């Protein structure tokens, strides 16, 4: 599989007559499967009865559901059921009187009811070498039998990204899944926080490295094909250019 890929890439590089291939090598870098656990949040426009109950609790001293039922002219059973729901969800609390929590104040102000849903798990792919989350078909990479030597600048440090970066990646993946779901009644959900994250597996991702020389411009440079992302990897190329380009020039050009 990787031999066929290298042959194809080499043919692609050789299409430019000004470019000379000085060396081809293979190596692999680690990618972590990071398991993230979170509670997605369902957001809906607050219905009239809910808003009226929250406003009443905010403005008046309400001791029991009957007082609220009489005030709003709504069946006590409906009021009781909704009050219990609002208390379970942390929007309303009661000491002597019912009162709004900080969460309840915020949701009433926005007019949006947020309901925390059941816990879910989603996996992301993280490369400490890149210090980035990557996307690609890991099953396809895992089918590569012969793995080359490890990348000399590889890192296996645990995931160290801002939580919002992780949430954004989880949300994008979730939105793609929701778009594929044809159920019209599907309610859009959002990820607002992460309960936990941990690395559950480490994969080796092979890369093919080309050291190239453009005769016309006297330009020495590196190209690296990443088999996970299935494209040329600018981050790895820049890393090698910064660390090894002078050595490449001495090894391949100055000795000629």
CORNORLIN-V397574 format. One line per field, one symbol per residue. phi: phi as a letter, one per 30 degrees, with the letter a starting at -180 (. if undefined). psi: psi as a letter, one per 30 degrees, with the letter a starting at -180 (. if undefined). A space follows every 10 residues. Layout:
BEGIN
phi: ???
psi: ???
END
This chain:
BEGIN
phi: .ddddddddd dddddcddcc ddabbbabbd bcdccccacd cccbdddddd ddddddddcc cccbededdd dchbeedddd dddddddddi cbbbcdcdbd deddeddddd ibccbdcddb bbcbcbcddd hbdcblcddd dddddccddd ddcdbbddeb beeddddedd dddddddddd ddddddcdbb ccacdabadc abcccdbccc cbbcddchcc abbbccdddi adcddddddd ddcbdddddd dccddd
psi: efeeeeeeee eeeffjffkk jelklklllk kkjkkkkljl kkklkkleee eeeeeeeefl jkeleeeeee efhkkeeeee eeeeeeeefg fklkcelklk leeeeeeeef gkkkkkalkl kkklkkjfef hlklkljeee effjejkalk kfglkgklki lkeeeeeeee eeeeeeeeef kgjffkkkll kflkelklkf kklkjklkkk jlkjeeghkk lkkkkjfefh lkjeeeeeee eeefeeeeee efeff.
END
